[in-house]
Amino acid sequence: MKLILFDVDGTLTEPRKVVQKEMIDCLVKLKQRPDIDIGFVGGSDLEKQIEQLKEENFHLFDWRFSENGLMAYKNETCIFKGSFVDELGEKHFKKLVSICLSVMSNTDCPVKRGTFIEYRTGMINICPVGRQCTQKERDEFYEYDIKNKTREKMISIIKNQWEDYISQETCEITPIKFSIGGQISADVFPEGWDKTFCLKFVEKLYDEIHFFGDKTMKGGNDYEIYNDNRVMGHHVSKYQDTIDILTKMF
């Protein structure tokens, strides 16, 4: 039995856009195989995944992992829910948020809009341009970020300030990680709570696990699971690549 796991943005859909019919048609054909189960694992919360994949298509997915698997569903049943605040503690979580906001306030971008931090159950999403930007502004920031490495530099500064903070604390604090995802933001979460987290629910159930993702470079939010030895990784740059590889494989 095989499990095929997909990232969402840039793998099943264009970034933050709705899934196309040709992608759904491909998944429908894949779902007809009796030896294959299908799932998705993304950093976004379930609400955003529903917006992109459409609720009427959710029956295609045997496994649904939101927030890297910190919200884990087997079909319609929630089987796990993890909390970043509980893991880090309110005092340290507040400090982390304050550092992120301070650094982003001094991060130059072509424009700045609203919602610079989005709280999710198992992580926070930090966005220097603001998640309320338009699609045009999103695309412009992405091109700006490619040239200027804005998110990479921002993360480096946050890391340094966070390390300064924890060096002054006497208690042990859960290590945190950062990963760049999508076009405009980065995820912050406890170490080990990257996309490999979802594998704990499925690794003993399948003979093979395949993963398709676009942010597979070091620092990208697909990097850890793409390189995990429990997984056969497939790099794509757009959802059309996913269709091409699936057509050749199956």
N, C-alpha and C positions, 0 to 999 in steps of 0.2 A: 504494500500500500504506500502511495506517495502523497505528500502534502506539498502544495504549491502556495507559497506565501508571497504576497505582493506589497511593496510600498504603495502609497496612493499618489501623491503629487509627483508628476514627472514619470510615473510608471504605469498607472492605470488611467490617469487623467493629465491634462495640461495643468500647470501649477494653479491651484485654487479654482479650477474650472470644473464644469460638470462632465462626467464620463460620456464618451461618444458611443453611438450605437455599434460601430464596428468593434469596439473593445468589448462591449457586452455580448455581442454575437460570438466573439471568440471564447469568452468565458462560458457561455451556454454550451458550446461544443465540448469544451474541456470538462464541464460538469457532467456530461453524459457518460464519461468514462467511469466504469465501476471501480477502478483501481486508483482513483484520484480524488482527494479532498482539496478544497480551495479555502484560502484565508487571506486577510489583509492585516498588516501591522503598520500603523502610522503614529506620528507624534501628536497629531491633532486630537481633540476630544471627539466623542461620538457624534455630537451634533454637526460638526463640520464634515465629518465623514459621510453622514447621511445626506448633507447638502450636495456633496460631490458625486457620490455613488448612487444616490437616489434610493429611497427606502424600498421601492418596488423591486429593486435588484438584490436586496440583502439576502434573499433566499438562496442565492448562488454561493454564499460564503458560509462554510461550516465553522470557521473560526473568525472572530472579529476582535482585533486587538487595538484598542484606542490607547493613546498616551504610552506607546511602546509596550503595551501589555499590562500596564498598571490598572487598566480597566479591561478585563478579559471576559469574552463571551464565547460560549459554545452554543452555536445557533442563537436563540433568543435569551438564553440563560446566562446571567452574570455569575461567573465562577470565582472572580477575584477582584478586589478593589484595594489599591495601595494609596497611602497618603504621604506626600512630600513633607507637609507640616509636621505630622506625627513623627516621621523619621528624623527630621532635623531638630525639631523643637521650636516653639514659637519665638523664643528670644533670638535664636540664630537665624531663623527664617526671616524675621523682620530686618535683621542686619543685612542679610543677603539682598533683599528687595531694595533696601536703601542704597546699597552700593551700586546695584544695577541702575537704578534711577539716576543717581548722581553721575555715573559714567556716561550714560546715554544723553544726559542733558548737555554734556560737553563734547558729544560726538557729532561731527559735521555731516550733514546729509543735504541732498538737493532740496528737499522739503521736509517738514515735520507736521504730522497730523495728530491723531489721538490713539489711545490704547497702546502704550509703550510696554506695558507688562500685562500678560494675560495669565491669570492663575488657572491652572488645571489641577486635577486631583493628584497626579503623580509627578508633576513638573511645573516649572514656570516657563513661559515663552517670552523672550525679550526681543523687542523690535525697535531699532533706533529711528526708523522713519514713521512708525506708528501703524498699527494694523488697520486703521480706518482710512488709509490711503486708497486712492482709486487704482484701477487696473493699470492705467497709463503711468501713474506715479510709481506703482509697484515695479513695472517694467523698467522705468528710468532708474530707479534705485538699484535694481539688479545689475544693470550695465555699469552704473557708478561703482558698485561694490566689487565687480570683477576687476575694474581698473585700480581701485584704491584699497581693496581688502579691508573695507570699513568694519565688517563684522568680525573678522579675524583680529584686527587691532583692538576693537572694543572688548572682545573676550579676554585678550591678553592682559589688558588693564584691570578688568574685573577680577581675574584670577589673582593678580598680584595684590590687589587690595584685600581680597578675601583671605589670602594666605597671611597677610599682615595681621588681620583680625584674629584668625584662629591661633596664631602663634602667641597671642596674649591671653588666650583662654586656658584655664587649667583642666577643664573636663575634655573628654574625647568627643570630637565632632565627626559625624558621618562625612566622609569625603564626597565631593560633588564633581560632576563632569559637565562639559559644555559640548554641544554639537550643532553645527550649522545645517539648517534644513530649509527647503523651499527657496524663495527669492529674497525674502526681506528680514528673516528672523533667525534666532538661535534658541535651542532648548537648554534648560538647566535642570539637572536632576541628580539624585544620589548615585554614586558610583555603582555600577552593576545594573542600573535601571535603564539602560539603553535597550535597543530592540532585541538583544539576545535574551532579555527577561522573559519574552513570550515563549521561548523554547522550553522552559521548564514544564509547560503545560502539554507539550506535544512530542517531545523528543523520544519518548518510549512507546509512542503509539504508531510510528511510521518507519518503514524501511528506508525511505529517502525523504529528505526535506529540501526543497528548492526555494531559493529566495531571489526575487527580482527587485532591483532598486537602482536609483540614479545617483544618489549622493554617497558613492562608495569610496571616495577619496578619504584620506586621513583627516579627521575633523568633521566629516560629513555624518549625518545621522543614520546612514546605512552601513557605515564602515565596519562596525563591530560584528554585526550579524552576517554581512557579506563575507567576512574573513573567518567566521567561526567554523571549526572543523566538523561540527554537526550538520553543516549546511552546504549545499552546492549553490554557489552564488552566480548570478547572471547580471552583468551590468547593462543598463539601458540609458539612453539619453532622452527618450520620449516614448509615449505609449505605443506608437507605431513599431518601435523596436521590440516591445514586449510581444505584440501580435506576431511579428516575424519569427522571433525565437520560439514561441509556443507552437506556431504552425510547423516549424521544422522539427521540433522535439516530439510532438504528439500528433 
